[in-house]
Amino acid sequence: MSDEALLLDLERPVRPVIMGVVNVTPDSFSDGGRWFDPAQAIAHAHGLVAAGASIVDVGGESTRPGAQRPDEAEELRRVVPVVAALAADGLTVSVDTMRASVARAAVEAGAAIINDVSAGLADTEMLPLVAQCQLPYVAMHWRGHSTDMYGPAQYRDVVTEVLDELQQRVVDLLGAGVPPENIILDPGLGFAKTAEHNWAIMRDLERFVATGQRVLLGSSRKTFLGRVGRTPERRRPPAERDTATAVTSLYGAMAGCWAVRVHDVTSTMDAFDVWEAMGSPTEVADE
């Protein structure tokens, strides 16, 4: 293959938005409560933006398998002060919640995006709120709470069924008065899905992008990435899955995803930078 042909094959993808994760929970699977203290969470969010994140996603409820939900008052206590402080500092903040009451309080505190892993199925008040707020809304594929994460992981054709269920959420959102341009779809890697289901979705991300809705990919530090090339006794712990996350995030960029949600921004930024350099004749020639 000629150098010219190689450069054509390495045409750069459109760089997605990077959403940095800020878990204000004591029991997150990915960081074990490292950012539970509000001051530490705020500092961490600023670090994510400095590393290249355009959005910081603040969540006060762990969705790891088996996690018990905090009550409404506790989730509000965890989330709202952090959202308010970050919004006051000029950051673009997304609130990660399944509760309409928390979403409303976060929006009043300055959140610009609502990220709901249940796509409105966990709280019947969520869709009317989203329509009222007129803000971007991430609707993730979901089949139930974390207390029974894998029980509903039954599919004949996982990609088709996930797409169909997400399309029904789009219909319901439109019916509630949410404009189509405000609807962002997330295929929900790891939620009611086995590793095999996750890989099938990754391979067919273009089908999600082809819906015409913006797509958010959330592969970061998920269990299925810890299993790659490892025996059960030697699986990577969450903090050692950032390289694998960067690879899947880059794949999402190549598939046309609008955004990727990651815990470690630097590794994903590096992956995007390298790919762009490889695909740019000017940058290659300058070397």
Secondary structure, DSSP 8 states (H G I E B T S, - for coil): --HHHHHHHT------EEEEEEE--SS-TTTTTTT-SHHHHHHHHHHHHHHT-SEEEEE-S--STT-----HHHHHHHHHHHHHHHHHTT--EEEE-S-HHHHHHHHHHT--EEEETTTTSS-TTHHHHHHHHT--EEEE---S-GGGSSTT---SSHHHHHHHHHHHHHHHHHHHT--GGGEEEE--TTTT--HHHHHHHHHTHHHHHTTSSEEEE--TT-HHHHTTT--GGG---GGG-HHHHHHHHHHHHHHT-SEEEES-HHHHHHHHHHHHHHT-HHHHHH-
